[in-house]
Amino acid sequence: MKFQSPIIFLFFVCSLHTSCSQVQSSGKSFSDEADYFSKTLAAKHPNLFKKVTQRDFDSLVTDLKTIADSLPPEKFLVELCKINARIADEHTRIEPDYQSVLPVRFDWFDEGLVIVATDSIYKNCLGARVLSINNHPAEEAIRRFSFLLKNDNASFQKYWIASYFNKPIFLKGLDLIIDDRMVSYKLLTPQGDTLTQIIRALATGQPIVKVVSAPMKSLLPYKKDNSYWYEFDSATNILYFNYAKCQVDENLPFDRFNDQLFEEIKLKNPAKLIVDLRFNGGGNSAVLNPFLKKIKKSYLNQNGKLFVIIGRKTASSALMNALTLVKETNSITVGEPTGANINHFGELKSFKLSYAGFTIYYSTRFWENWAGHNGALMPDVPVTHSLANFLNNNDEALDYIQRQ
């Protein structure tokens, strides 16, 4: 399935499952902030010590407090993230107040981390794989980042490492760079050439001319950035439904969209329906309920006709929707393991470390979505995420479904 599409917008700061910030700390030092972080999380999180013992957690915080005031902000952030990783809650995390970003976006392919979007002045880097960063091999940089993230889900780590790889505050805190105003990347271009490129950081929010890799202008999943949309391909007789955000589009309420979708099904009588959830990071799981109710009664709810694509960004409410489809329909899942675990903490609130300038997002509820099932939701049909296929405008998941 190949379609022409407009250039999509590039977001350099990670999207958040937002909630209003709560109380702010009144600390005047990093050691105060470490203390406030630990005590507030212990008081507000429903079960902070599910994966780490309180003794170990308190010991880690005590060790950090002894050195915190001697650390620069970037180092304090990294050390606090290492403690947070031990909590092993995919929603409880630390978000610094980003002062600058590198105007490049990375994606993780089987071959490694690749630049897929950038400012126009670095368009020569599009599709290039990272070999090193300031002379640190990419593998070493990835290893250092891995300690900042819970380690029970490889897809979760891949998604967040790619998201953090353009953030100077993390790169400096991990001793990958010295000067946070510029970073030197050694890259392998799609043509097989080695390129060293210095990329200069920009103030957060500074406008840029955004460009994306050619496949992101032609491959179907990138065609639109709406919360939900569909397209029928008469050549294959397949109806493709992209559910990118678990939130209502004010210009097209989901109930009305769902009616249009099923009118299309009635009119075109597609042989297959694809529900693409691989880029959906969550929101409100109830938004999809009208679709779930109708699809269960549809002729498409049979083996070989209903396919669900999942991936490393499928998380939170989108994962819950995927689980409903897995448990209550005859769908076949295709793609990569989800970035979220089947049973997980969620429903976020937040508080602020005002001296450090960090927002702490924390869970308020545990969702046991499928008792006895641990870790990521694994696809029925795993597919690769190959850079070679991507650059050749091949979508492995869609290609597999077309062949069935």
C-alpha angles and dihedrals in degrees: 000000000000124000135168115247142178121259111276123225119257121225116200099187116066116256114245137216088234134213132161115276115251129204118348123224120249094207122140098198141035090253088057089050093050089052093048091047093055098042095045094048091047090052098043107033114088093228113358092169099053093110103017125044118243089237093056093043093050090047092053091049092048091051091050093049091057092060103023098099092054092055128093114237094260092054093046089053092051094048092048090049090053089057091045090053089062090061085065095206111139092209099045104084146137122251116190122207096259110220094180142010136192109249094237133093123211133205127191115237129175087264094052141268114342134187106240101166136020150147111296093250088066097043089121086072096059112124092010121137120228113246098171143348116220087341093307109124113247090241091058092048090050091049092054092049091050091068090063093061137059110266105214096090122047093195091055091053093047093052096048097041089055089048094051097042093090096048112103093198090063095039091053094043089054092050092244092123136022101195110051091195094074140016130201115219124189106210140186109220124216087253090060096253124134114236131185111204129181109211118196122217120240129208110264109268095020108142119249137179101253123213129174137201113279094249089059087063095049111029113094101236091061096048097103138013096213120129088246136000141151140210133190120219109206092191093064098022089233126139113211119203116190112198102185103161133027091224136096119258106226090213094052117024111215094242090060092043090051091052089052091048094053092044086057090050090051092047100043100030092210120207091223139018121209120200108195113203099153096108097040113111096182142255122161113003092199093068091080095049096101090056093046091051094052099040091058089062096041126106084237090070095093136095113287096016104071120056130177121198116208133177149161094297094051101109147140112359092005089056089050089053090049090051091052090053091048095048101036106033138046092249125145116221118219130182136042131332112280121261090230127063119245092242112038148143118263148140097101134222127169148209133196133241092207098186093049094037094231128137114214115209113197137180123247101187141036116227114206095190097167118013115226095018114109133186128009126347103259118214121242087227114032116205132188126251096219123179090209091057092043093053089049090054094250120142105201095203095049092042091054093049092048091055094054 
